[in-house]
Amino acid sequence: MSSHGPLPGELGLPAWAGIFDELARNRILYVTVSGGEPFCRPDLPDFMHLLASRPFQLRINTNATLVGRREAELLASLKPRLSDVMVGIEGPTAEVHDSVRGAGSFDAMMAGVSRMAESGIRPSFYCTVTPSNMGFLGAIADLALELGTALSLNPFVRSGPRLSAEMELQARQLGEAIETARTLAAESPGRIGGALVQTWAILEDIRSGRVEPRTGHGHSCAGCAKRMIVLPDGWISPCDHFPELRIGLLAGSTLRDVLTSPAAREFRERVEKPLESNPECAACGYLAVCPGGCPVVPWDREGPLGPDPLGCVRGLLGG
């Protein structure tokens, strides 16, 4: 997600088997295999079957461009452990989709989805909304729901050094994208979701006075509390937006040691620091009902974490 390219020191299967055992001992319930692109890994079939032999509910996140008949059959063989195959879609046509993911990506993705269908796999889709595709969300939804089970609409988050600022939604565009997502969700109940729909629901609750007042809370982040990522070299990070923020090495260690490490505690302490500690938030009339937002965008600022521009209630409501 942070567009870092290949990472060094990728672990082999024996080391991954040990990590999977440690996750199982700690009763981890859900595991999502993502990347990069998982199907770039030559031993992915063995990797996935190692996971499926443990008591996890599995999901896999793919661009589908490398999914042929054998890969689709692999996915089918992982049921019922495999609950969802998530495919990225950035446009309803090759012109729009390929402008983000590269020439030929749309046709290769469509071919991969077709191979999945032949094996009885209907994926869900997710779309990262940017200025280049926000005008096509209705057509994207039509295509995604024709080919798959659901569509998740999420705003672009600039969390990596190679990601262009031109992909960020400006305030007006973000508001328009939220309204469009709301309309699409209403037209297809239960099938359109994601951060944009969730943001609309939060704002609607605030407008209607249905939110219980809360004070003293920090940012809305589950990193190192309810979720984490295991990087290709066995290191743990709070989430896929923070691949450079490493809190401990799981390979050869215990999950408890990693999640109680000084780095993990420091992360949670900063995330949970009350919004009142930041002057920008302390003077806001929406402070008592603000959900906090994601900490990744303001993370590198000096001092207390400021507001998340994608989740700031005052910014979104124009107050």
N, C-alpha and C positions, 0 to 999 in steps of 0.2 A: 504493500500500500504506500510505502514511503519512497518507492522508486529508487532504491539504493543499488540495484543490480545484484550480481552474485555475491554471496557472503563466503568468506574462507572458513575452512575447518569443519565442513559438513560431516555429521556423524554417520557411521555405518549402521547397518541393521542390528548387530548385537547391542550397541549402545542404546539404540532406540527401544529395543525390547526391554532393557532395564528401566528406561524412563517410563514406558507404558505400564510396567509392573508397579512402579512407584505411584503413578497416578491412580491406578486401580486400588492400591492399598489405601489410598486417601479418599476413596469413593468419589472420585471425579465422575460426573455424570455425562457431560457432553464434550466432545472433541470435534473441532473443525479443522480439516486439513486445507491449508491455503498456501500462498506463495508471495511473490512470484507465481509460477504456474506449476502445480503439482505434477502434471503429466510430463514435465521435462525430466523428472527423476526416473532413471532407467529401471530401478528396482521398486517402482511404485506398487505393482501388484503384491509383492511380498510385504512391503511396508503396510499396505492397507489390510492385508489378511492378518498381520500381527495385531493391528488395532482391533479388528473385528473379533479376534479371539478373546478379547478382554470385554468386561461388561460396560462398554461405552455406547452411547447413542452417537452416531457419526454423521457428519456433514462434510462435503467437499466443495471447495470454491474454485472454479475453473473458468478459463475463457473459452473452453470447448474447441479451440482450434486444432488440438492434437487428438481429439476423440475420434477414433476409427471404430471398426467393428469389435476388435479385441478389447479396446478400452471401454466401450459401452457394455460389453459382456462382463468385464471386471466389475463395473458399477452394479450391474444387475445381480452378480453373485454375492454382493455384500449385503443384500437385503436379508432380514429386516433391520440389521444393525444400522445400515445407511438410511437415514430418514430424509435427507434432502441433498440434491445436487444444485448448487447455486451457480448460475452463469451470468457473466457480466454482459450487459448490452448498453451501448452508448448512443444508439440511433436506430431508426426504423429502416434505414437504407445504408448501402455501402458508403455513400458519400459522407454521411454524418458519422456513422460508427467508425469508419477507418480514419477520420480526421483526428480521432483520439487514440485509437489502438493500432493504427498502422495499415498500410495498403494490403488488401486481401483478407483482413481479419474478419470482416462481416461474412463473406462467403464461406470461409473456413469454419466460423462459428455456427452458421446455419447448417452446414454439412454435419458437424459434430452433434448438433441437437437432433438432426434427422437420424443419425446412427443410434442415439439414445432412445428415440421413439421406437425404433425397430426392436430394441431390447426391453421395452416396457418401462422406460424411464421418462417421466415428465419432470423437467427441472423447474425450479423457481428462478426468477431473474432479478438482478439488481442493477440499478442505473445510478451512476454518479452524475448529478446534475451540475452543469456548467453553463456559461453564457452561450456556448456553441450548440448545445442541444436542448436548452430549456423551452424553445419554441416547438419542439417535436414530442413533448411528453405524452400527448394524447395518442399519437401514432405509435410511439414506443409501447405504451400500455396495451394498445390493440394487438400488436404483434406478440408481446410477451404473454398475454393471456390466451392467445390463440395457440401458442406453442407449449406453454407451461402452466403451472399451477398458480403462480402469484408473481407480483412485482414489488420490489422495495425501492423507494425513491429517497436518495440521500444526497445532501449537498456536498460539493467538493470541499475537502479539508486540506489545506496546504501544510502538510506535516513532514515533508521530505525536502532535502536540499536540491533535488533535480526537478521539482514540480514548479510549474510556471504560475506566477501571480495572475496571469491572464485567464486562468481557469476558475478563479474565485468569483462567486456571485457577489455583486454589489448589493447594498441594502435594498434598493428598489427591486432588483431582480430576485433577491431572496424572498421578499414579500410576495411577488408574483408567483414564484415557484411553489411557495407554501399554499397559496390559494388554488393553484392548478392541481396540486397533489390532493387537496381536500375534495375538489370536485370529482376527480377520478376515483378517489376512494368511495365517495358516495354513490357513484355510478356502478361500482363493482364491489359491493360489501364483502369484506373479509378477504379480498384478493389483492388489494393495493395497500401497502404499508410503508414502513421506513421512517427515517428521522424527520422528513418533511411533514408527513401526516401526523406523527407524534407531536411535533412542534405546534401544528395547528390546533390539536386537541388541547394542549396545555394553554395556549393563548385563549382559546374559546372558554375554557374553565375559568381563567382569570377574568375575562370580560364579564362573564356571567356570575362572578362571585362564588363559584363552586369550589374554590381552593381553600383549604384550611390554612390559616396564617402560620408561617414557620419562621423562626429566627435562629441565628447562630449556626446555620449549616454552611458547608463549603460547596465546592463544585460537585456536580453529579458525575462521579467517576467510579466505576466498579473495579478498576485496575488494582491488582494485588489484594482484592477483597472478595470479588465474585468471579473474576476472570483474570486470565494472564495469557501470554503467548510463550511457547517454547521455540526459540530460534534454531536454525539449522545446525548450530554448533552446541546446542544443549543449554545455552544461557536463557534465563527467564527475563521477560520484559512485561511491564504492566498491561500493555495492549499493542495492537499492530500500528498505532500511530506513534509509538515510542520505541522503535527498534534499537536506538542508540542508548537508551536508558536501561542498563542491565542491573538487575538487583541480586543476581546470584546464579551460580552454575548448578543446574539440576543433575547433570550427568555425574554420577558418583557421589551425590549428596541426597538429602531428604527434602521433600517438599516443605515440611515444617521449618527446616533450617533456612530455606530460601525465603519463605514468606514472613519470617520473623527476623530477617537480616537487617542490619542498620540501614542499608539502602532502601529496603522495602518500607521500613518504618518512616524513614525520611520522606519518601514519596507520599505515603498516606497522610502524614502530618501536614504536608503542604497542601494537599488536595482538600483535606477536611478543615483547614483553617477557615474560620467564619468569614463570609463575604464582607462583613462590617469592617474587617481589617484593611480593606482597600478603599481609599477615599472615593473612587468612582462609584463604588457600589453602596457605600455607607449613606450617601446622600440621596439615593434613589427611592422614589415612592413605591416602587414595586418590590423592594427588598424582602418584605415579609412573605411574599408568595413566589419569589424567583426560585426556579429549580436549580440554578447554579450554572448549568451548561458544562461543556467539556473543557478541560484545562489545557488541551494540547496547543491551541493557538497562542494564548497568553503565557505559556510555560516559560519561555526564555526571557521574559521581562524580569528586571530587577525588582526585588521586594515582593509584597503580597500579590497573589494571582489576581489579575483583573478580569473583567467580564469576557465571556466567550462571544465573539461577534455573531456567531450562528445561533446563539441561544439567549442573547440578552433581551429580556422582556421589554425594557424601556426602548431599545432600538427597534424592535419588531413592531411595537404598538405605537411608535411615534411619539412617545412621551418624553 
